Structure formats: C-alpha cells, structure tokens
Amino acid sequence: QVQLVESGGGLVQPGGSLRLSCAASGSIFSINFMGWYRQAPGKQRELVAQITRSGSANYADSVKGRFTISIDNAKNTVYLQMSNLKPEDTDVYYCNAVMRTGIGSGFRNFWGQGTQVTVSS
C-alpha cells in the first residue's frame, strides 16, 4: 500500500507565494519521478512540474520562472514552491509519483488526494 500525502494549499493574494509538499510512504521499492498536476472543474488534469530522483526537472510553460520543484530523496518528498501566483493558478493540485512497489513489479502511477490552491484578492 502506497500513500501520497499533500499539504500546503490555501488562499493567497495575487503575487503571493505558497509551498506545497507531498510525502510518499508505504511499500516503496524505487521512485522513478514525482511531480505535480492541477485540474480545474470540467477540465483535464495538466502537468505543472515533474522531477526525477537525480533532480532533472521540467515545467509547464505557464509556470516557468515562477514555480520551482524540488525533491528530498531521503524523505520521498517532493515540494513545489509557487511564487508570483496569479488567479489563473487557482486549481486543485495533485501530487503524482511513478514508482515500483517491489523488486519484481513494474512502474505504477500513484496520486495524492489533491489540495486546493486559490489565488484571489
């Protein structure tokens, strides 16, 4: 059993900052990469940022220069530092991890429960 537990969402004014955290726990054999997606009601879930265990990251064009993703391999935790937030960043943010749960298992996708980020004055 694997759990991804997110924290750090909330309400912030435009131009403000928030830091999201996501800790993976349970039967983890190896993690390929972790990341953050977001989804608005009625829309498809979209990638925000993704990072490998070696620290190689990629970002959606809409957040480049404003968001920074990082990973703590010892804690199986991924962070998303969000700065200069805009109202269009308002969404539910989901943590994602692609990992193996055993020596003979393939890579599987796991999701957190989601955390609301609201950017409004």
Disulfide bonds with the S-S distance in Angstrom:
Cys22-Cys95 2.02
